[in-house]
Amino acid sequence: MPVTLLSADLGAGQTPSVAWDRDFFYDSYPRIEQAFGARLDESLSPRGPSVLLQVVRELDLPPDSRVVDVGCGEGAHAFRLATHFGFRVLGIDPVQRHLDLAREARRSEVPEIGSRVSFERGSATRIPVPDSSVDLVWCRDVIVHVEDPEEAMLEIARVLRPGAYAVLYSMVATDLLAPEEADQLFDVMGVVPSSADPRVLDDAIAASGLEVVETIDLASEWGEWAQEQDGQAARSLLHLARLLREPERYRAEFGGAAYDVMVGDCRWHVFRMMGKLAGRIDVLRRPARR
């Protein structure tokens, strides 16, 4: 017996609901359930974070290219860019603790790599380099924290040489993320709600004058990859269940602020797997002078 799809009055991004069919549910479906589950156990070969390095590799930039890692954190990506490609990398970050840890890590790097990497205070809207001086801007997990993405994109365009590139990775909201879920998540994670809107990001890129070389929609791939590697999503879901079931246990031990951040972090990973958040890579180019 066919299943009836109820498609009326659906909002954007919603999937048509399926009317419950007793015969299908108790007779037809059990006949395929095991095979269906087995098929779902097969990996769809999700791309992991290394896809960002592959994107950079395909740009074919020469060694000693000047690179800025915007929002460098503790420096891990800056060191990778120097190690994999021989770039000279300036990592910038507004958080002093990040800079202190990055500089400490630099001292333990082999001289060949350590000499290629430096760290300074800066932000996506205040990049401390001259105009037209950079061959690549690397910006991962930053734009959603910026109040004005257009200002950040204009600043990235300013520092790029004509013909140079920017590689951005962002986690953006999808139509599946309900407004109340966004409110719960974004405030505690320091995300500017409008900056997590992919349409706002598109508009900011267009306003900067940078050319879109490629936009890669990763959807839930990084979440799937992390789950297949070490069970991260399942662990986050388990942690979230415990946090929500006995909040006072964890608030009493770690404090309310830490509790809220942990809940937000767990939701982030779960929502990524559910398609409420989606990863995207934007490869941009400053037009060459004519």
KEKE-3310 file (N, C-alpha, C; in steps of 0.2 Angstrom, whole numbers, plus 5000, padded with zeros to 4 digits):
npx = (5004:5003:5012:5006:5010:5010:5011:5006:5006:5020:5035:5050:5063:5058:5054:5042:5029:5025:5011:5005:5004:4997:4998:5009:5019:5019:5020:5025:5037:5045:5050:5060:5068:5080:5089:5089:5095:5107:5112:5113:5123:5134:5147:5147:5158:5163:5170:5183:5192:5204:5201:5201:5215:5218:5211:5219:5230:5227:5227:5240:5250:5266:5281:5285:5275:5265:5255:5240:5233:5218:5211:5218:5219:5226:5237:5238:5233:5241:5254:5252:5250:5262:5271:5265:5266:5276:5274:5275:5268:5257:5249:5234:5225:5212:5212:5222:5227:5226:5236:5248:5249:5251:5263:5271:5270:5277:5290:5293:5293:5302:5316:5315:5302:5296:5303:5295:5283:5273:5265:5252:5242:5226:5211:5197:5192:5202:5216:5233:5242:5250:5241:5237:5246:5247:5247:5238:5223:5218:5204:5196:5181:5177:5170:5156:5157:5159:5153:5150:5150:5152:5161:5172:5175:5178:5190:5198:5199:5206:5219:5224:5234:5232:5224:5226:5221:5208:5203:5189:5181:5166:5153:5136:5119:5105:5088:5082:5085:5077:5070:5070:5080:5091:5092:5095:5107:5116:5119:5127:5138:5144:5140:5136:5119:5114:5126:5128:5119:5118:5115:5118:5132:5134:5130:5140:5152:5149:5149:5162:5169:5177:5180:5170:5178:5175:5162:5160:5149:5148:5138:5133:5145:5158:5154:5149:5161:5169:5161:5163:5177:5180:5168:5162:5150:5140:5145:5144:5130:5126:5132:5125:5112:5114:5118:5106:5097:5102:5105:5109:5119:5130:5131:5134:5147:5155:5151:5139:5141:5151:5143:5133:5141:5146:5134:5130:5141:5139:5127:5130:5138:5128:5118:5125:5126:5112:5109:5105:5114:5127:5142:5152:5164:5172:5180:5189:5194:5204:5201:5213:5223:5218)
npy = (4994:5011:5025:5039:5056:5071:5086:5099:5116:5117:5124:5133:5122:5112:5094:5084:5077:5060:5051:5041:5023:5009:4996:4996:5000:4989:4978:4979:4987:4981:4970:4976:4982:4978:4977:4990:4996:4990:4996:5009:5008:5009:5019:5035:5041:5053:5070:5076:5088:5089:5092:5106:5109:5102:5110:5122:5117:5115:5127:5130:5138:5146:5140:5150:5160:5173:5172:5175:5169:5171:5173:5163:5156:5144:5141:5130:5128:5137:5132:5120:5125:5131:5119:5110:5117:5126:5139:5157:5162:5172:5172:5179:5185:5190:5186:5186:5175:5164:5169:5168:5154:5150:5156:5150:5136:5138:5140:5126:5121:5114:5123:5126:5127:5135:5147:5152:5155:5167:5177:5189:5201:5204:5205:5199:5210:5219:5218:5216:5221:5228:5235:5225:5215:5201:5184:5174:5172:5163:5158:5151:5146:5158:5170:5169:5174:5188:5204:5212:5205:5210:5220:5213:5205:5215:5220:5208:5208:5220:5217:5207:5203:5208:5195:5186:5174:5169:5158:5152:5145:5141:5138:5137:5142:5132:5131:5122:5124:5129:5145:5146:5137:5142:5154:5148:5142:5151:5162:5158:5153:5163:5167:5178:5180:5185:5184:5170:5167:5161:5169:5182:5180:5178:5190:5199:5194:5197:5211:5214:5214:5203:5189:5174:5159:5146:5137:5126:5115:5107:5102:5090:5083:5085:5082:5069:5063:5065:5057:5044:5043:5044:5044:5056:5063:5055:5054:5067:5069:5060:5066:5078:5073:5069:5081:5089:5081:5081:5095:5102:5095:5096:5110:5113:5108:5114:5127:5139:5146:5138:5127:5131:5134:5121:5114:5121:5118:5104:5104:5110:5101:5090:5097:5099:5086:5084:5092:5105:5114:5118:5115:5125:5129:5143:5148:5162:5175:5189:5201:5202:5216:5226)
npz = (5000:4995:5003:5009:5006:5014:5009:5010:5015:5020:5026:5021:5017:5025:5026:5018:5028:5033:5031:5044:5041:5045:5040:5032:5042:5051:5043:5029:5031:5042:5034:5026:5035:5041:5031:5026:5037:5037:5025:5029:5038:5030:5025:5018:5013:5019:5018:5027:5039:5032:5019:5017:5017:5005:4996:4997:4992:4978:4974:4970:4975:4977:4987:5001:4999:5006:5019:5029:5043:5049:5064:5072:5083:5093:5085:5077:5064:5057:5058:5051:5038:5035:5036:5027:5015:5014:5017:5022:5037:5045:5060:5066:5080:5092:5105:5119:5126:5117:5108:5117:5119:5106:5103:5112:5107:5095:5099:5102:5090:5075:5069:5056:5053:5063:5061:5050:5054:5063:5076:5080:5087:5081:5071:5061:5056:5057:5051:5053:5042:5027:5013:4999:5001:5003:4999:5002:5012:5025:5034:5046:5054:5059:5054:5058:5070:5069:5070:5059:5044:5031:5033:5037:5026:5016:5022:5021:5007:5005:5010:5001:4988:4970:4961:4971:4984:4995:5007:5015:5029:5035:5047:5045:5048:5044:5036:5044:5057:5071:5076:5090:5094:5088:5096:5109:5106:5099:5107:5118:5112:5106:5093:5080:5076:5063:5056:5054:5044:5029:5018:5021:5022:5008:5003:5009:5003:4990:4991:4994:4982:4979:4969:4967:4967:4970:4979:4991:4997:5012:5020:5032:5032:5039:5052:5051:5047:5059:5068:5062:5064:5078:5085:5089:5088:5093:5106:5110:5110:5120:5131:5131:5134:5147:5153:5152:5159:5172:5177:5188:5195:5187:5186:5199:5201:5191:5188:5183:5171:5164:5162:5153:5142:5139:5136:5125:5116:5115:5109:5097:5090:5088:5081:5070:5064:5062:5052:5054:5056:5044:5035:5025:5012:5005:4991:4987:4976:4973:4960:4947:4942:4929)
capx = (5000:5008:5012:5003:5014:5007:5015:5003:5008:5026:5039:5056:5068:5055:5053:5035:5028:5023:5005:5006:5000:4997:5000:5016:5023:5019:5021:5030:5043:5049:5053:5066:5071:5087:5093:5090:5099:5114:5114:5115:5130:5139:5150:5146:5164:5162:5176:5185:5195:5209:5199:5204:5222:5217:5209:5224:5235:5225:5228:5246:5254:5273:5283:5287:5270:5264:5248:5238:5228:5213:5208:5223:5218:5233:5242:5238:5233:5247:5259:5251:5251:5270:5273:5263:5267:5282:5272:5277:5262:5256:5243:5232:5219:5210:5213:5229:5228:5228:5243:5253:5249:5253:5270:5274:5270:5282:5296:5294:5293:5309:5318:5313:5295:5296:5305:5291:5277:5273:5258:5251:5235:5222:5205:5195:5191:5208:5222:5239:5247:5248:5237:5239:5253:5246:5245:5232:5220:5215:5200:5192:5177:5178:5165:5150:5158:5160:5147:5148:5154:5154:5167:5178:5176:5182:5197:5201:5200:5211:5226:5226:5237:5228:5225:5228:5215:5205:5199:5185:5177:5161:5147:5130:5113:5100:5081:5080:5087:5072:5072:5072:5086:5096:5093:5099:5114:5121:5121:5132:5143:5147:5139:5131:5114:5114:5132:5127:5115:5122:5113:5122:5138:5134:5130:5146:5157:5148:5150:5169:5172:5181:5177:5169:5181:5171:5159:5159:5144:5149:5132:5135:5151:5163:5151:5149:5168:5171:5158:5166:5184:5180:5162:5161:5143:5137:5147:5141:5123:5126:5134:5119:5107:5116:5118:5099:5094:5104:5109:5112:5125:5136:5132:5137:5154:5159:5148:5133:5144:5154:5138:5130:5145:5146:5128:5130:5146:5136:5121:5133:5140:5122:5114:5128:5124:5105:5108:5103:5120:5130:5148:5154:5170:5172:5187:5188:5200:5204:5203:5219:5222:5217)
capy = (5000:5017:5029:5046:5061:5077:5092:5106:5121:5116:5130:5132:5118:5106:5088:5082:5072:5054:5049:5034:5018:5003:4990:4997:5001:4983:4972:4980:4990:4976:4966:4979:4986:4976:4978:4997:4998:4988:5001:5015:5007:5010:5026:5039:5044:5061:5073:5079:5094:5089:5095:5113:5109:5100:5116:5126:5113:5115:5134:5129:5144:5144:5141:5157:5164:5176:5170:5177:5165:5175:5169:5158:5152:5142:5141:5123:5128:5141:5127:5116:5128:5131:5113:5107:5121:5131:5146:5161:5163:5177:5171:5184:5183:5195:5183:5185:5168:5161:5171:5166:5147:5149:5158:5144:5131:5140:5138:5119:5118:5114:5130:5127:5128:5140:5153:5154:5157:5172:5178:5195:5203:5206:5202:5199:5217:5223:5213:5221:5220:5233:5234:5221:5212:5194:5179:5169:5173:5157:5160:5146:5146:5165:5175:5169:5178:5195:5208:5214:5201:5214:5224:5208:5203:5221:5220:5203:5210:5225:5214:5202:5205:5206:5188:5182:5170:5168:5152:5153:5139:5143:5134:5142:5139:5130:5132:5117:5127:5133:5151:5145:5133:5147:5158:5144:5140:5156:5167:5155:5151:5169:5168:5183:5176:5187:5182:5163:5167:5160:5174:5187:5179:5179:5197:5202:5192:5201:5218:5215:5214:5197:5184:5167:5154:5140:5136:5119:5113:5101:5100:5087:5079:5085:5079:5062:5061:5065:5051:5038:5043:5043:5044:5062:5065:5051:5056:5074:5067:5057:5071:5083:5070:5070:5088:5091:5077:5083:5101:5105:5091:5099:5117:5114:5107:5118:5133:5140:5148:5132:5122:5133:5133:5114:5112:5124:5114:5098:5105:5112:5094:5087:5100:5098:5080:5084:5096:5111:5118:5116:5118:5128:5132:5148:5150:5168:5178:5196:5201:5205:5222:5226)
capz = (5000:4995:5009:5007:5008:5016:5007:5010:5021:5022:5026:5017:5021:5028:5023:5018:5033:5030:5035:5047:5038:5050:5036:5030:5048:5055:5039:5024:5034:5045:5029:5024:5040:5042:5025:5026:5043:5035:5020:5032:5041:5025:5025:5012:5012:5020:5018:5034:5039:5027:5012:5017:5014:4998:4992:4996:4987:4971:4971:4967:4977:4978:4994:5003:4999:5012:5021:5035:5046:5053:5070:5072:5089:5096:5080:5074:5056:5054:5058:5046:5032:5035:5036:5021:5009:5015:5017:5028:5039:5051:5063:5070:5085:5097:5112:5121:5128:5111:5106:5121:5118:5099:5103:5116:5103:5090:5102:5102:5083:5072:5067:5049:5053:5068:5058:5045:5058:5068:5079:5082:5089:5076:5070:5054:5053:5059:5049:5054:5036:5022:5007:4993:5003:5005:4994:5004:5018:5028:5039:5048:5060:5062:5051:5062:5076:5067:5070:5052:5039:5025:5035:5037:5019:5014:5025:5018:5000:5006:5011:4996:4981:4964:4959:4977:4986:5002:5009:5021:5031:5040:5049:5044:5050:5038:5037:5049:5064:5073:5080:5098:5094:5087:5102:5114:5104:5097:5112:5122:5108:5103:5086:5079:5072:5056:5052:5053:5039:5022:5013:5023:5020:5001:5001:5011:4998:4984:4992:4994:4976:4978:4964:4970:4963:4971:4985:4993:5002:5015:5024:5038:5031:5044:5058:5049:5047:5066:5071:5060:5067:5085:5089:5093:5088:5098:5113:5112:5111:5127:5136:5131:5138:5154:5155:5152:5164:5179:5176:5195:5197:5184:5188:5206:5201:5187:5188:5178:5164:5161:5160:5147:5136:5137:5133:5118:5112:5113:5104:5090:5086:5087:5076:5063:5062:5060:5046:5057:5054:5038:5034:5018:5010:5000:4989:4984:4973:4972:4953:4945:4939:4921)
cpx = (5004:5007:5010:5008:5010:5011:5012:5006:5015:5031:5045:5060:5065:5054:5045:5034:5025:5017:5006:5001:5002:5000:5007:5021:5024:5021:5026:5037:5048:5053:5060:5070:5079:5092:5094:5095:5106:5117:5117:5121:5136:5141:5148:5152:5165:5169:5177:5189:5201:5207:5201:5211:5222:5215:5215:5229:5233:5226:5235:5251:5261:5275:5285:5281:5268:5256:5247:5232:5224:5210:5212:5222:5225:5238:5242:5238:5238:5253:5258:5252:5259:5273:5272:5266:5273:5280:5275:5270:5262:5249:5241:5226:5218:5211:5220:5231:5230:5235:5249:5254:5253:5261:5274:5275:5276:5289:5298:5295:5301:5310:5315:5306:5293:5297:5300:5284:5278:5266:5258:5244:5232:5215:5203:5194:5197:5214:5228:5244:5245:5244:5240:5246:5253:5244:5239:5230:5217:5211:5195:5188:5177:5172:5159:5151:5159:5153:5145:5152:5156:5161:5173:5180:5180:5189:5201:5203:5206:5218:5228:5229:5232:5230:5226:5221:5214:5202:5196:5181:5172:5156:5141:5124:5109:5093:5079:5081:5081:5074:5074:5078:5092:5097:5097:5106:5119:5124:5127:5138:5147:5146:5134:5126:5114:5120:5132:5122:5119:5121:5117:5129:5139:5134:5136:5151:5156:5150:5158:5172:5176:5177:5176:5172:5177:5168:5157:5154:5145:5144:5135:5141:5156:5160:5151:5156:5171:5168:5162:5173:5184:5174:5160:5154:5139:5139:5144:5133:5122:5127:5128:5114:5108:5116:5111:5095:5095:5108:5113:5118:5131:5137:5136:5144:5158:5156:5143:5136:5147:5149:5135:5134:5146:5140:5128:5135:5143:5131:5124:5135:5133:5119:5118:5127:5117:5104:5105:5108:5124:5137:5149:5161:5169:5179:5186:5195:5199:5206:5209:5218:5222:5221)
cpy = (5006:5021:5036:5051:5068:5083:5099:5110:5119:5122:5128:5127:5112:5100:5086:5077:5066:5052:5042:5029:5012:4997:4990:4997:4994:4977:4974:4982:4985:4971:4969:4982:4984:4978:4986:4999:4996:4993:5007:5015:5008:5017:5029:5043:5051:5064:5076:5085:5095:5092:5102:5113:5107:5106:5121:5123:5115:5123:5135:5136:5142:5144:5148:5162:5167:5175:5173:5172:5169:5171:5163:5153:5150:5140:5135:5124:5132:5136:5122:5119:5129:5125:5110:5110:5126:5138:5150:5164:5168:5175:5177:5182:5188:5192:5182:5178:5163:5162:5168:5158:5146:5151:5152:5138:5132:5138:5131:5116:5118:5120:5131:5129:5135:5147:5156:5156:5162:5174:5185:5196:5206:5203:5202:5206:5222:5218:5218:5220:5226:5231:5230:5218:5204:5190:5175:5171:5166:5160:5155:5147:5153:5170:5175:5173:5185:5198:5210:5210:5205:5218:5219:5206:5209:5221:5214:5205:5216:5222:5210:5206:5204:5199:5184:5179:5171:5162:5152:5147:5142:5138:5139:5138:5137:5132:5127:5119:5131:5140:5150:5141:5138:5152:5154:5143:5146:5161:5164:5154:5157:5170:5173:5180:5178:5184:5174:5162:5166:5166:5180:5187:5180:5186:5201:5200:5197:5208:5219:5216:5207:5192:5177:5162:5147:5140:5129:5118:5107:5098:5096:5083:5079:5081:5071:5059:5060:5059:5045:5038:5041:5044:5050:5064:5061:5052:5063:5073:5064:5062:5076:5080:5071:5077:5091:5087:5079:5089:5103:5101:5094:5107:5118:5113:5111:5125:5134:5142:5142:5127:5124:5132:5125:5112:5115:5120:5108:5099:5107:5106:5090:5090:5100:5092:5080:5088:5103:5116:5115:5119:5120:5130:5137:5149:5156:5171:5186:5197:5204:5211:5222:5231)
cpz = (5000:5001:5006:5010:5009:5015:5008:5016:5024:5021:5022:5021:5024:5024:5023:5024:5029:5035:5038:5043:5042:5046:5034:5036:5051:5050:5034:5027:5037:5040:5026:5029:5041:5037:5024:5031:5040:5030:5024:5036:5036:5024:5018:5010:5013:5020:5025:5033:5034:5020:5012:5014:5007:4993:4991:4991:4980:4969:4969:4969:4978:4985:4995:5002:5006:5013:5028:5037:5051:5058:5071:5078:5092:5091:5076:5066:5053:5053:5052:5039:5030:5033:5029:5015:5009:5015:5023:5031:5045:5054:5067:5074:5090:5104:5114:5123:5122:5108:5110:5120:5111:5099:5107:5111:5097:5093:5102:5095:5080:5069:5060:5048:5057:5065:5052:5048:5063:5070:5081:5084:5083:5076:5062:5051:5054:5057:5049:5048:5031:5017:5002:4995:5004:4999:4995:5011:5020:5034:5040:5054:5063:5060:5055:5068:5075:5067:5063:5047:5033:5027:5035:5030:5015:5016:5022:5011:5000:5006:5005:4990:4976:4962:4965:4979:4993:5002:5015:5022:5036:5041:5049:5046:5043:5041:5042:5056:5066:5076:5087:5099:5093:5093:5107:5112:5103:5102:5116:5118:5104:5096:5085:5074:5065:5052:5051:5047:5032:5017:5015:5021:5012:4999:5003:5006:4992:4985:4992:4988:4974:4973:4968:4965:4963:4978:4986:4998:5005:5019:5030:5037:5036:5051:5057:5050:5054:5069:5069:5062:5074:5089:5092:5093:5093:5105:5115:5113:5118:5132:5136:5135:5145:5157:5156:5158:5171:5179:5183:5197:5194:5185:5195:5206:5197:5186:5182:5171:5160:5158:5154:5141:5134:5134:5126:5113:5110:5108:5097:5086:5084:5081:5069:5060:5059:5054:5048:5056:5048:5037:5026:5018:5005:4998:4985:4981:4972:4964:4952:4941:4931:4918)
residu = (MET:PRO:VAL:THR:LEU:LEU:SER:ALA:ASP:LEU:GLY:ALA:GLY:GLN:THR:PRO:SER:VAL:ALA:TRP:ASP:ARG:ASP:PHE:PHE:TYR:ASP:SER:TYR:PRO:ARG:ILE:GLU:GLN:ALA:PHE:GLY:ALA:ARG:LEU:ASP:GLU:SER:LEU:SER:PRO:ARG:GLY:PRO:SER:VAL:LEU:LEU:GLN:VAL:VAL:ARG:GLU:LEU:ASP:LEU:PRO:PRO:ASP:SER:ARG:VAL:VAL:ASP:VAL:GLY:CYS:GLY:GLU:GLY:ALA:HIS:ALA:PHE:ARG:LEU:ALA:THR:HIS:PHE:GLY:PHE:ARG:VAL:LEU:GLY:ILE:ASP:PRO:VAL:GLN:ARG:HIS:LEU:ASP:LEU:ALA:ARG:GLU:ALA:ARG:ARG:SER:GLU:VAL:PRO:GLU:ILE:GLY:SER:ARG:VAL:SER:PHE:GLU:ARG:GLY:SER:ALA:THR:ARG:ILE:PRO:VAL:PRO:ASP:SER:SER:VAL:ASP:LEU:VAL:TRP:CYS:ARG:ASP:VAL:ILE:VAL:HIS:VAL:GLU:ASP:PRO:GLU:GLU:ALA:MET:LEU:GLU:ILE:ALA:ARG:VAL:LEU:ARG:PRO:GLY:ALA:TYR:ALA:VAL:LEU:TYR:SER:MET:VAL:ALA:THR:ASP:LEU:LEU:ALA:PRO:GLU:GLU:ALA:ASP:GLN:LEU:PHE:ASP:VAL:MET:GLY:VAL:VAL:PRO:SER:SER:ALA:ASP:PRO:ARG:VAL:LEU:ASP:ASP:ALA:ILE:ALA:ALA:SER:GLY:LEU:GLU:VAL:VAL:GLU:THR:ILE:ASP:LEU:ALA:SER:GLU:TRP:GLY:GLU:TRP:ALA:GLN:GLU:GLN:ASP:GLY:GLN:ALA:ALA:ARG:SER:LEU:LEU:HIS:LEU:ALA:ARG:LEU:LEU:ARG:GLU:PRO:GLU:ARG:TYR:ARG:ALA:GLU:PHE:GLY:GLY:ALA:ALA:TYR:ASP:VAL:MET:VAL:GLY:ASP:CYS:ARG:TRP:HIS:VAL:PHE:ARG:MET:MET:GLY:LYS:LEU:ALA:GLY:ARG:ILE:ASP:VAL:LEU:ARG:ARG:PRO:ALA:ARG:ARG)
# end
